[in-house]
Amino acid sequence: MQKIGVKRSLSDRVILFVGFSLLALFTVSILVPLAYVVIASFMDPNVLNNQGISFRLKDWSLEAYRRVFADAMIWRGFANSFFYSVTATAISVFVTLLAAYPMSKKDLVGRRFFNALFLITMFFGGGLIPTFILMNRLRLVNTIWALLLPGAFNVWNMILARTYYQSISKELWEAAQIDGATEIQYFLKILIPLCKPIIAVLALWGFVGMWNSYFDAMIYLNDAKLQPLQLVLRSILVQNTPQSGMIADIQSTAEMAKMAELLKYSTIVVSSIPLLVMYPFFQKYFDKGIMAGSIKG
């Protein structure tokens, strides 16, 4: 049976060409810097500064990674970041799912009031200084709870989860009521198993956000043993970067500049590995979850 091709008008072909061209440029703009960072992390800093990227093996070196992984603070930062990311994600997903469920009920008393209250927090915040004073009064400064509790609830994530709940057929709840199920039983045994896509989306967003976060740790954590990986890597780069106006001989300054260049790209790669490993496993849930949680109002 002969396959009939789809005939497109000239305007459609022009639009498709422009769209695919922009998509190709966007893809190249992502892949080129990524490839540059990975290759530069294996290169000798002198060659990189003088000649740029080189594909000759004699110009490559593992010295940057050796220095990074030889630092005990790197491993401690890895462990801290992994703990913060997993724990914060679990808390955030748990709180978000619980908050979204009653908000998905159209017969909830005060639903509009709570919606307005939640939306206000998306546009207005207390500010850094009042937040720090509050955290200090609660005795959370220099504790792990300073990183885990403030971001436990995200309004945007709650809206996505609420919309996903509303996309599930109401007949399931009616059937569960006929079988004698309570709200809690319906939520835990029927609704949650159907929400794997949106749970995967919320977990991925929460993990990535906490893994890349360093500002809150820089503000609230004073103990070096509690610092996450991002803050540890920042400290390493700052310590090995020559400061303007510093008094030092030329050789020492050049050596520090070389060390900073040596560590700059390798630390980027090291901190990005967990995220690159996670995305392929969450991809099948991500597309389904984000679409189902955003198209039904």
ChimeraX attribute file (.defattr): number of C-alpha atoms within 10 A of each C-alpha:
attribute: neighborCount
match mode: 1-to-1
recipient: residues
	/A:1	3
	/A:2	4
	/A:3	5
	/A:4	6
	/A:5	6
	/A:6	6
	/A:7	8
	/A:8	10
	/A:9	8
	/A:10	9
	/A:11	9
	/A:12	11
	/A:13	12
	/A:14	12
	/A:15	11
	/A:16	13
	/A:17	12
	/A:18	12
	/A:19	12
	/A:20	12
	/A:21	12
	/A:22	12
	/A:23	12
	/A:24	12
	/A:25	12
	/A:26	11
	/A:27	11
	/A:28	12
	/A:29	11
	/A:30	11
	/A:31	11
	/A:32	10
	/A:33	11
	/A:34	14
	/A:35	11
	/A:36	13
	/A:37	16
	/A:38	15
	/A:39	17
	/A:40	23
	/A:41	27
	/A:42	20
	/A:43	27
	/A:44	21
	/A:45	23
	/A:46	13
	/A:47	14
	/A:48	19
	/A:49	12
	/A:50	8
	/A:51	9
	/A:52	12
	/A:53	17
	/A:54	15
	/A:55	9
	/A:56	8
	/A:57	9
	/A:58	9
	/A:59	15
	/A:60	19
	/A:61	16
	/A:62	13
	/A:63	15
	/A:64	23
	/A:65	18
	/A:66	11
	/A:67	14
	/A:68	19
	/A:69	13
	/A:70	11
	/A:71	11
	/A:72	10
	/A:73	19
	/A:74	23
	/A:75	16
	/A:76	18
	/A:77	21
	/A:78	21
	/A:79	16
	/A:80	19
	/A:81	25
	/A:82	18
	/A:83	15
	/A:84	22
	/A:85	23
	/A:86	17
	/A:87	16
	/A:88	25
	/A:89	24
	/A:90	18
	/A:91	17
	/A:92	25
	/A:93	25
	/A:94	16
	/A:95	15
	/A:96	24
	/A:97	23
	/A:98	15
	/A:99	17
	/A:100	21
	/A:101	18
	/A:102	15
	/A:103	23
	/A:104	19
	/A:105	13
	/A:106	11
	/A:107	9
	/A:108	11
	/A:109	11
	/A:110	10
	/A:111	15
	/A:112	12
	/A:113	10
	/A:114	13
	/A:115	13
	/A:116	10
	/A:117	11
	/A:118	16
	/A:119	14
	/A:120	12
	/A:121	12
	/A:122	11
	/A:123	7
	/A:124	8
	/A:125	10
	/A:126	10
	/A:127	8
	/A:128	11
	/A:129	9
	/A:130	11
	/A:131	13
	/A:132	18
	/A:133	12
	/A:134	14
	/A:135	17
	/A:136	14
	/A:137	10
	/A:138	10
	/A:139	12
	/A:140	17
	/A:141	20
	/A:142	20
	/A:143	15
	/A:144	17
	/A:145	15
	/A:146	21
	/A:147	22
	/A:148	18
	/A:149	13
	/A:150	14
	/A:151	15
	/A:152	18
	/A:153	17
	/A:154	18
	/A:155	17
	/A:156	13
	/A:157	22
	/A:158	24
	/A:159	22
	/A:160	26
	/A:161	31
	/A:162	25
	/A:163	22
	/A:164	26
	/A:165	26
	/A:166	20
	/A:167	16
	/A:168	14
	/A:169	9
	/A:170	10
	/A:171	9
	/A:172	13
	/A:173	18
	/A:174	12
	/A:175	12
	/A:176	15
	/A:177	13
	/A:178	9
	/A:179	9
	/A:180	11
	/A:181	16
	/A:182	11
	/A:183	11
	/A:184	10
	/A:185	12
	/A:186	17
	/A:187	17
	/A:188	10
	/A:189	11
	/A:190	15
	/A:191	17
	/A:192	14
	/A:193	11
	/A:194	14
	/A:195	16
	/A:196	15
	/A:197	23
	/A:198	28
	/A:199	22
	/A:200	21
	/A:201	24
	/A:202	26
	/A:203	22
	/A:204	18
	/A:205	16
	/A:206	24
	/A:207	24
	/A:208	17
	/A:209	15
	/A:210	22
	/A:211	25
	/A:212	17
	/A:213	18
	/A:214	19
	/A:215	11
	/A:216	15
	/A:217	21
	/A:218	14
	/A:219	13
	/A:220	20
	/A:221	20
	/A:222	13
	/A:223	10
	/A:224	13
	/A:225	12
	/A:226	20
	/A:227	25
	/A:228	30
	/A:229	26
	/A:230	22
	/A:231	22
	/A:232	21
	/A:233	21
	/A:234	13
	/A:235	12
	/A:236	19
	/A:237	19
	/A:238	12
	/A:239	13
	/A:240	19
	/A:241	19
	/A:242	20
	/A:243	12
	/A:244	6
	/A:245	6
	/A:246	8
	/A:247	9
	/A:248	10
	/A:249	8
	/A:250	9
	/A:251	9
	/A:252	11
	/A:253	17
	/A:254	14
	/A:255	14
	/A:256	18
	/A:257	16
	/A:258	19
	/A:259	20
	/A:260	20
	/A:261	22
	/A:262	28
	/A:263	21
	/A:264	21
	/A:265	20
	/A:266	25
	/A:267	22
	/A:268	16
	/A:269	16
	/A:270	18
	/A:271	18
	/A:272	14
	/A:273	10
	/A:274	14
	/A:275	14
	/A:276	11
	/A:277	10
	/A:278	13
	/A:279	13
	/A:280	11
	/A:281	11
	/A:282	15
	/A:283	15
	/A:284	12
	/A:285	16
	/A:286	21
	/A:287	13
	/A:288	15
	/A:289	22
	/A:290	18
	/A:291	14
	/A:292	19
	/A:293	22
	/A:294	15
	/A:295	11
	/A:296	13
	/A:297	11
